[in-house]
Amino acid sequence: MSQDSIELKIENNTAWITLNRPDVFNSFNREMALRLQKQLDHCASEATVRAIVITGSGRAFCAGQDLKEVTTPELNPGFKKILEEHYNPIIQRIRTIEKPVIAAVNGVAAGAGANIALACDVVVASAGAGFIQAFSKIGLVPDSAGTFFLPRLIGFQKASALMLLGDKVSAEEAEKLGMVYKVFSSEDFISEVTALAETLAKMPTKALGMTKRLLNQSMTNDLKAQLEMESKLQIEAAQSDDYNEGVDAFVNKRKPEFKGK
């Protein structure tokens, strides 16, 4: 497979995954979707990676599915394959990697591109970015867990309207709605994302992974089950090297040096 549709760079314990089909606004074809899965797997298993950033090249974050692929008979994998082998596994990987995943939305995020971003742990956007649930515009339904995450992020009524109408949401409005954590100016976007990623990469990675697991389960657990899971994971976290380092640093009034163990 081509090495160009997904670029991977690792520095300062941060993996930068760049969706790299700028001529089609980083829309997904089969090759790109499978390669993104492969790179996420690599980041999950690579011990030096303690934070992951997903962003796009050029003017867009991701425009979703490449419609040329699905309208060209010899290229079209069919929607069953596209969902079961492309997007669903990407969402599952983002949610189950026990490392923080940042969506750095540098431009338009539409359709599956928007919902992949919303599935990440921390979503930040450039001031010029926008989010569009574009499915209804072409007679499709939202996928890539959009109907799962968006109502939980912004409420049922707002999510329903955005999905039915297909309205574009600006970065600033997305921040007000609770879709994104922060919006950065276009000029400062890369430096701000870098600082955020490097902060997370220096934190107790094992505890962050457990927190992510708890948040995933909170979507379906009742209170009793969630309390039991919190207790189980807190006991496990209290046995980690990072907990010992954090407590020692607090007692001795110094900055902790977490190792992610």
C-alpha positions as CSV (number, residue, x, y, z in Angstrom):
1,M,0.0,0.0,0.0
2,S,1.1,3.6,-0.6
3,Q,2.9,5.2,2.2
4,D,1.6,8.6,1.4
5,S,-2.1,8.6,2.3
6,I,-1.3,8.4,6.0
7,E,1.9,10.0,7.3
8,L,3.3,9.1,10.7
9,K,5.9,11.1,12.6
10,I,7.0,10.3,16.2
11,E,8.8,12.8,18.3
12,N,8.8,13.7,22.0
13,N,6.7,10.7,22.8
14,T,4.0,12.0,20.5
15,A,2.8,10.3,17.3
16,W,1.5,12.6,14.7
17,I,-0.8,10.8,12.3
18,T,-1.6,13.0,9.2
19,L,-4.4,12.2,6.8
20,N,-2.7,13.0,3.6
21,R,-4.9,13.2,0.5
22,P,-5.2,16.9,0.3
23,D,-6.4,17.0,-3.3
24,V,-9.6,15.3,-2.2
25,F,-9.8,17.0,1.2
26,N,-8.4,13.9,2.9
27,S,-11.4,11.9,2.1
28,F,-11.1,8.1,2.7
29,N,-10.6,5.4,0.2
30,R,-10.0,1.8,1.2
31,E,-6.2,2.1,1.1
32,M,-6.2,5.1,3.4
33,A,-8.7,3.6,5.9
34,L,-6.7,0.3,6.2
35,R,-3.5,2.3,6.5
36,L,-4.9,4.4,9.3
37,Q,-5.8,1.3,11.2
38,K,-2.3,-0.1,10.8
39,Q,-0.7,3.1,12.1
40,L,-3.1,3.3,15.1
41,D,-2.1,-0.3,15.9
42,H,1.6,0.7,15.7
43,C,1.0,3.6,18.0
44,A,-0.9,1.4,20.5
45,S,2.0,-1.1,20.7
46,E,4.9,1.3,20.5
47,A,6.1,2.0,24.1
48,T,7.7,5.4,23.2
49,V,4.3,6.7,22.0
50,R,2.4,8.2,25.0
51,A,0.1,10.6,23.1
52,I,-1.4,10.5,19.5
53,V,-2.5,13.4,17.3
54,I,-4.7,12.9,14.3
55,T,-4.8,15.8,11.9
56,G,-5.1,16.6,8.2
57,S,-2.9,18.0,5.5
58,G,-3.8,21.0,3.4
59,R,-7.1,22.9,4.0
60,A,-9.2,20.1,5.4
61,F,-9.2,17.7,8.3
62,C,-11.3,15.0,6.5
63,A,-14.2,15.2,4.1
64,G,-15.4,11.7,5.0
65,Q,-15.8,9.0,2.3
66,D,-14.3,9.5,-1.1
67,L,-17.5,9.5,-3.3
68,K,-15.4,8.7,-6.4
69,E,-14.5,5.4,-4.9
70,V,-18.2,4.4,-4.2
71,T,-19.4,5.6,-7.6
72,T,-16.7,3.8,-9.6
73,P,-17.8,0.1,-10.0
74,E,-14.3,-1.4,-10.2
75,L,-13.2,0.5,-7.1
76,N,-16.4,0.4,-4.9
77,P,-16.0,-1.9,-1.9
78,G,-19.7,-1.6,-1.1
79,F,-21.1,0.0,2.1
80,K,-20.9,-3.2,4.1
81,K,-17.2,-3.4,3.7
82,I,-16.7,0.3,4.1
83,L,-18.5,0.3,7.4
84,E,-17.4,-3.1,8.8
85,E,-13.8,-3.0,7.5
86,H,-13.0,0.8,7.3
87,Y,-14.8,3.1,9.7
88,N,-16.1,0.9,12.5
89,P,-12.6,-0.6,13.2
90,I,-11.1,3.0,13.2
91,I,-13.6,4.1,15.8
92,Q,-13.0,1.0,17.9
93,R,-9.2,1.5,17.8
94,I,-9.5,5.2,18.8
95,R,-11.7,4.3,21.8
96,T,-9.7,1.2,23.0
97,I,-6.1,2.5,22.6
98,E,-5.1,3.2,26.2
99,K,-3.3,6.4,25.3
100,P,-4.8,9.9,24.8
101,V,-5.9,10.5,21.2
102,I,-6.2,14.2,20.1
103,A,-8.1,15.2,17.0
104,A,-6.4,18.4,15.7
105,V,-9.1,19.6,13.4
106,N,-7.3,22.0,11.0
107,G,-10.1,22.5,8.5
108,V,-13.4,21.1,7.5
109,A,-14.5,17.8,9.1
110,A,-17.5,16.4,7.3
111,G,-19.4,13.1,7.5
112,A,-17.2,10.3,8.8
113,G,-14.4,12.8,9.1
114,A,-16.4,14.8,11.7
115,N,-17.4,11.6,13.6
116,I,-13.9,10.2,13.7
117,A,-12.8,13.5,15.3
118,L,-15.6,13.4,17.8
119,A,-14.6,9.9,18.9
120,C,-11.2,11.1,20.0
121,D,-10.4,11.9,23.6
122,V,-9.6,15.6,23.2
123,V,-10.8,17.6,20.2
124,V,-9.3,20.9,19.3
125,A,-9.9,23.0,16.3
126,S,-8.4,25.8,14.2
127,A,-10.5,28.9,14.1
128,G,-11.2,28.3,10.4
129,A,-12.4,24.7,10.9
130,G,-16.0,23.5,10.7
131,F,-18.0,20.4,11.3
132,I,-20.7,19.0,9.0
133,Q,-23.0,16.0,9.5
134,A,-23.2,15.8,5.7
135,F,-25.0,12.4,5.4
136,S,-28.5,13.7,4.8
137,K,-27.4,15.8,1.9
138,I,-26.8,12.7,-0.1
139,G,-29.6,10.4,1.3
140,L,-27.5,8.5,3.9
141,V,-27.6,8.1,7.6
142,P,-24.8,9.2,10.0
143,D,-22.2,6.5,10.7
144,S,-18.8,6.2,12.4
145,A,-20.5,6.4,15.8
146,G,-21.9,9.8,15.1
147,T,-25.3,8.9,16.5
148,F,-23.6,7.5,19.6
149,F,-21.2,10.4,20.5
150,L,-22.8,13.6,19.2
151,P,-26.0,13.4,21.3
152,R,-23.9,12.6,24.3
153,L,-21.7,15.6,23.6
154,I,-24.3,18.3,22.8
155,G,-27.7,16.8,23.7
156,F,-30.4,15.0,21.8
157,Q,-32.2,18.0,20.3
158,K,-29.1,19.8,18.9
159,A,-27.6,16.5,17.6
160,S,-30.9,15.6,15.9
161,A,-31.2,19.0,14.2
162,L,-27.6,19.0,13.0
163,M,-27.9,15.5,11.6
164,L,-31.3,16.0,9.9
165,L,-30.5,19.5,8.4
166,G,-26.8,18.9,7.7
167,D,-25.9,22.4,8.9
168,K,-22.2,23.5,9.1
169,V,-21.0,24.3,12.6
170,S,-18.1,26.7,12.9
171,A,-15.2,26.0,15.3
172,E,-16.4,28.7,17.7
173,E,-20.0,27.3,17.8
174,A,-18.6,23.8,18.2
175,E,-16.7,24.9,21.2
176,K,-19.8,26.6,22.7
177,L,-21.9,23.4,22.1
178,G,-19.3,21.2,23.7
179,M,-18.2,19.4,20.6
180,V,-14.6,20.6,21.0
181,Y,-12.3,21.3,24.0
182,K,-10.7,24.5,22.6
183,V,-10.3,26.6,19.5
184,F,-6.9,28.0,18.6
185,S,-6.1,30.7,16.1
186,S,-4.8,29.4,12.7
187,E,-1.4,31.0,13.3
188,D,-0.9,29.3,16.7
189,F,-2.7,26.0,15.9
190,I,0.3,23.8,15.4
191,S,2.3,25.2,18.4
192,E,-0.8,24.9,20.7
193,V,-1.5,21.3,19.6
194,T,2.1,20.4,20.1
195,A,2.1,21.9,23.6
196,L,-1.1,20.0,24.4
197,A,0.2,16.7,23.1
198,E,3.5,17.0,24.8
199,T,1.7,17.8,28.1
200,L,-0.4,14.6,27.8
201,A,2.7,12.6,26.8
202,K,4.4,13.6,30.0
203,M,1.5,12.5,32.2
204,P,0.9,9.1,33.8
205,T,-0.1,7.2,30.7
206,K,-1.3,4.1,32.5
207,A,-3.7,6.2,34.6
208,L,-4.9,8.1,31.5
209,G,-5.6,4.8,29.8
210,M,-7.7,3.6,32.8
211,T,-9.6,6.9,32.8
212,K,-10.4,6.3,29.2
213,R,-11.6,2.8,29.9
214,L,-13.9,4.2,32.7
215,L,-15.3,6.9,30.4
216,N,-16.0,4.2,27.8
217,Q,-17.9,2.1,30.3
218,S,-19.8,5.1,31.7
219,M,-21.7,5.2,28.4
220,T,-23.5,2.0,29.3
221,N,-22.9,1.1,33.0
222,D,-25.4,1.9,35.8
223,L,-24.1,3.7,38.9
224,K,-23.3,0.5,40.9
225,A,-21.3,-1.0,38.0
226,Q,-19.4,2.2,37.5
227,L,-18.5,2.5,41.1
228,E,-17.3,-1.0,41.2
229,M,-15.1,-0.4,38.1
230,E,-13.7,2.8,39.6
231,S,-12.7,0.9,42.7
232,K,-11.1,-1.9,40.7
233,L,-9.0,0.5,38.5
234,Q,-8.2,2.8,41.4
235,I,-6.6,-0.1,43.3
236,E,-4.7,-1.0,40.2
237,A,-3.5,2.6,39.6
238,A,-2.3,2.9,43.2
239,Q,0.1,0.0,42.5
240,S,1.8,1.8,39.6
241,D,5.2,3.4,39.5
242,D,3.6,6.7,38.3
243,Y,1.4,6.8,41.4
244,N,4.5,6.4,43.6
245,E,6.3,9.1,41.6
246,G,3.4,11.5,41.8
247,V,3.0,11.2,45.5
248,D,6.7,11.5,46.1
249,A,6.9,14.6,43.9
250,F,3.9,16.2,45.7
251,V,5.3,15.5,49.2
252,N,8.7,16.8,48.2
253,K,7.3,19.8,46.3
254,R,9.0,18.9,43.0
255,K,7.8,18.3,39.4
256,P,6.9,14.7,38.8
257,E,8.6,12.7,36.1
258,F,6.1,10.1,35.0
259,K,7.2,7.1,32.9
260,G,3.8,5.8,31.9
261,K,4.2,2.7,34.0
